[in-house]
Each structure stands twice: as C-alpha cells, then as structure tokens.
Amino acid sequence: MPYSIYWGDMHTQFNLAHMRLQAQGVDAVAEPPGGTNDCERFVRRAFEGAREYLDFFPIVYYPSHFTTDPKTGFRSESVGWRDYFGPDWAMICALVKEYHEPGRFVTFAGYEWSGDRTRWGDHNVFFPFDDPPLDLSLHIDDLHAHLRELGAIAIPHHTGYAFANRGKDWSHYDEEVSPFAEIFSVHGSSEACGTPFTMMRNGAMSPRVSMNTVQAGLDRGYRLGIIASGDNGGGFAGKWGIGMMAALAQDLTRESLWEAFLARRVYGVTGDRIKLDYTLDDAPMGSVIEGAGPHMLRASVECTEALDRIEVIRNGRVVHTHAHNGSWEAPADGTVRCKIPFEFGWGPSAVYGFEVSPKHWQGRLRLREGRIVSVEGAFTRNGNRWTQTGDADAEFALTTSPRGGAAGDTSQQRLIVEVEAPADALCVLECDRHRITFTPAEAMQRAGLIVYDEECRRQIREQFGDQTGLWDDLRDAVYHNSYIIKRHTAIPQAGYTAQIELPQDDFAPGRSYIYLRVSQLNGQYAWSSPVWVDG
C-alpha cells in the first residue's frame, strides 16, 4: 500500500447550548444561559482525549438545542441561526488551531448543518483552513453553493432515515461537496435495507427506508465514498462500537488528509481498527477506472480479532464471499504470531444493592521470550492508557464503568495485544495483585478468567455485614458481582489476516461500483469505499 492508514472520528458533536442548560437543570427556556468557561473545559478534555486515541479529529459543533414551550409543554429542537452560536463557534475554532500539530495530531473545524435538515438531511460540514464561517442557510442547494466557493465539504449522516426525518434526499447531491457519506454510526447502518445492522437504536427516528440508503445513492451512479463515525455527544472521540473512519494518506497533515478525503480514499469500521487495502487494477478505493473488463480485484485484510468473511458487493449484490472462519489452524510449536484479547469489567451491580462506582485497573503483561508487536484498545470511555515499556513488556491503566451505567456504555474495556514468540514462551499477566501465566500455545487453545471473588466477598462484608453460614447461598451473587478479567482465546496470524485476488468481468454498459464488506467473528465490521467501473 503506498499510503499510511490514519484513524479519525468525523462525528463527535458538541451541543454546547444544551450542555449549559443541562448543567443548570434548565430546559424550558427559549435561549440558553451563560457558562462558556465550563463548555471550553469540556471541549478541551475532548481534544486531549482524542489526541491519545486518534490521528485526526474533525470536531463537530452542534448549533442547536432542545427547548420546551412553558405554556404547552411541547418539546422541540431549534433550527436556524441564534446569536449565541457566534461565541461558541469562535471558541471551537480557537481550540482547533491550538491543538493542531501536523505529524502527530491533525484537527479540522466543523459543524453539523442546522438548516432545514428535516427536509434535506443531516450534513456535517468541514473546512481545510482555520476560522471558517458558520453557514446555517435553510436550503441544501444554498449550502452546497457556499461550500463550493470555500472548498469545504458536507458529509451526509444517517442517510437511511426517511428524508422527511433527516435522512438523505439523493436528488439533491453534489459530488464535489460530498465525496463520501456515513454508512454507520450510533444510529446503526445506512448501507441498505436487509444488510447487517438495523437503524433501530434511535426509536424516535427509525426505521430506515431503502430509497435513502448509501446503496441507493450509489445506484444513482454517484461517486460516493464510505466512512463510519460515531455521532457521539459525550465528548469521547473514537468511542468503540459506534463508528470510526480510516483515511489512506501520504502523511499526517491537513493537506494530505484533505486530498485523501476528496479522492474518497476512506473507509469505515464499527469499532475494531480493521486494516483494509482494496484495489481494482491497482487503483485504490475511491478510484474510477474505465473499460468493460476483465479487471483484477485485490484485497488485503488484517483484523483486530478473528476474521469471519470478506464480501465483494457489486451494484448492490454480494457477488463473492471469502469465508475465512474455519479455514485456518492454530500452530502448536515453533515461533508464532497471534493476537490475545483481554477484557476487563463486570463487577458489582446496583440491582443487588451494591454501592457502585468506576473501577480502576493497574496491570502489566510480560513475555519471557519474544516481543509485543502491537497493542490496540477498544474503549467506550475516557481514562484508559497503555504504554509499551519494552520489546516484551506493556503496562496499562484502565477505568471501567459500573454495570447499568450510562446508556450505550458497557462495563467492559478491551486491550488486544499482538505477540510474536515461541509457542511455549511464558507470558505473565499481573493486575491488582492477581497473576496468571500462560503460553501462546495454551492461549490459542482456550480462554481464561481471573475472577475477583475474594474482593467481592470483602465488599459484601463491608457493606452488608457478617455473612457467616450464608456463603453457600451467596455463590451466585458473589460471581455475578465480581470483577472479571477474561483472556479471550488467542487468534493466530492466519486467523486475522487474508488476501484475495478475483477477476471481475461481464460489466453492463454504464457505471458499476464494487466495494468490500469485512466482518469479524466478534461482530465488528468494515466497509471500503467503492471503485467505480465506467463501461
């Protein structure tokens, strides 16, 4: 691959007006009160967190808020310009400049268009330069015209909803302004009806309709790239499981990333950072090639966990499936390369009467032989770090949420450690005074658990008193409320990597599109941008 993969989240939104109202317990007012300093601290924390997990961060300011009519009690969301947007937008733009660090962390200013989006659909607007204007014109054609003049882009979001409910009306589309669209976010998938994932997560906006999906736009002949991004309003960019994007660029600069955006060299993942290289006649994803064929499709995939299948989708139909699951075996000896997922969490629940709070984990993984190749985090909250302190040594500090916490959060956080070592090399995991040992060969055969049952019994005694003579009756409750570390079964390299090479021919006259859909056994997905064939 002539390009590097850089990771970003193009839809971490900041509704600062609504945040100010929530902080004061206010909802029934027409205009929000002050509190700009608190908002700035919140946005700063988001930039600092994003800098730990992502390569680039196009922040999304959300110029809108919910209000409740004090007379009728009817609740609605504002549309159009408000005077207080100006100071908020100035603060966002100042922070974009402050945190921009080419080569390490690239930022872009952006906002979610709050024109008449209930008719034309939601669009996230981004700029390749500092201090751009905020345009809340009501008609999508006016927005497109303004953005063409400025060299900015507008990315359609959750297109699969009805266009009367903030989905995308593909009759108003401009390839120059919208080089790609979100196929997946916290709302679910806009790929097509009958494809993996629904759009039922937001009961007020579902269901999806086929005429507004991403495939519907592609079926019109549009050169429409594909990404995924979260639509996360909690201030944590790159939250695992709700969407993230990759850009194939020459280097980590605004100019290089923007060139990749316009060339549609982008793709989307649900959470795990699946590495995907897809070409047709050596033309990368996002390209347009000519001729009726035959053309040669090549793809290389490296998953975070075990690969299930690679699907080739041509003009809306799955024309080839590479079924990878079950096609490989774990090596029993020699030097092996494998990925070992560790999952941390569970713990006491308020349902059982426990006083709950976040759990902090401190630990270390060491190899007696071999090396740690990479570490990847799958996080749904801030406060998680790891450091590779040597070739065969990594330390971590994680925080997990209580069970039954905020909607969309889980009580588990994951680390995926890739190692290269002799199959019988001793591996040692130490965490919170617990210690387990295993070898890569053992890890590839079975999973393992560390159950914090003694800690749970101690918490029961401290909170609920002496349990002498009752512990047999409390066995279920102890396990159900213990913190747990799960070492998942390790996946050998043959299980998380694949290459395919397939000829493509018999193209009908006109424009065809071909893209890839990759799935892992743990339910994580990736979608490439298409390559188009003009026959």
Secondary structure as UniProt FT lines:
FT   STRAND          4..8
FT   STRAND          12..14
FT   HELIX           16..23
FT   TURN            24..25
FT   HELIX           36..53
FT   STRAND          56..58
FT   STRAND          60..61
FT   STRAND          66..68
FT   TURN            70..72
FT   STRAND          75..77
FT   TURN            83..84
FT   HELIX           85..99
FT   TURN            102..104
FT   STRAND          105..108
FT   STRAND          110..112
FT   HELIX           117..120
FT   STRAND          123..126
FT   HELIX           140..150
FT   STRAND          153..156
FT   TURN            159..160
FT   HELIX           163..165
FT   TURN            170..171
FT   TURN            175..177
FT   STRAND          180..185
FT   TURN            186..187
FT   STRAND          188..189
FT   TURN            193..194
FT   TURN            203..205
FT   HELIX           210..212
FT   HELIX           214..219
FT   TURN            220..221
FT   STRAND          225..228
FT   TURN            237..238
FT   TURN            240..241
FT   STRAND          244..249
FT   HELIX           254..262
FT   TURN            263..264
FT   STRAND          266..269
FT   STRAND          275..280
FT   TURN            281..282
FT   STRAND          283..284
FT   TURN            285..286
FT   STRAND          288..290
FT   STRAND          295..302
FT   STRAND          307..314
FT   TURN            315..316
FT   STRAND          317..323
FT   TURN            325..326
FT   STRAND          335..346
FT   HELIX           350..352
FT   STRAND          359..367
FT   STRAND          371..378
FT   STRAND          385..390
FT   TURN            391..392
FT   STRAND          393..400
FT   TURN            403..404
FT   TURN            407..408
FT   STRAND          413..422
FT   TURN            423..424
FT   STRAND          427..431
FT   TURN            432..433
FT   STRAND          434..438
FT   HELIX           440..445
FT   STRAND          448..451
FT   HELIX           453..464
FT   TURN            468..474
FT   HELIX           475..480
FT   STRAND          483..487
FT   STRAND          491..492
FT   HELIX           493..496
FT   STRAND          497..504
FT   STRAND          511..520
FT   TURN            521..522
FT   STRAND          525..528
FT   STRAND          531..534
//
